[in-house]
Amino acid sequence: MIKCTKKQKRIAIAVVGSMVVAGLFIACGHRRYSMHDPERMEKFTSYMVDDVLDDLDAIDAQRRDIHSIKSKVLAEIRDMHADRQDHHAVILDEMKKDTPDADKLHAMVDDKAEKMRAFAHRLVDYGVEVHQILDREQRAKLVQKVNEHLEDCH
């Protein structure tokens, strides 16, 4: 096992945390227009990743590897949203009944929550991969960008 300093751990946590937040932000459809247009979502996400990679002075190999991770994340998000309309139809059908099947609805919620939890764990893994792709200086710049973004949000 590799020994890390407290600063390195904070950096790793910040990187992973930011990826988790970004992934959940996208997965939850905050940018709803993009969820309905995968090409638009791909373009927007690529633009955002490229903007950060430009700020980090990433080399071509890093860009390729990080864009590969981004593509995996987007594919998973598309897969997670594939059954969205079916779920909505089931919920509406149940709400039209005099006595909705609460067990059925709870099971749907539990299934979706488990899928989101598993996805969040995979985002952490992807964040660790990105952390390993970047060098120490780039990670420090990324942490600074995340901190600035978080300060702007509060």
Helices and strands as residue ranges (DSSP letters): H 6-27, H 32-35, H 38-55, H 60-81, H 84-96, H 102-133, H 136-153
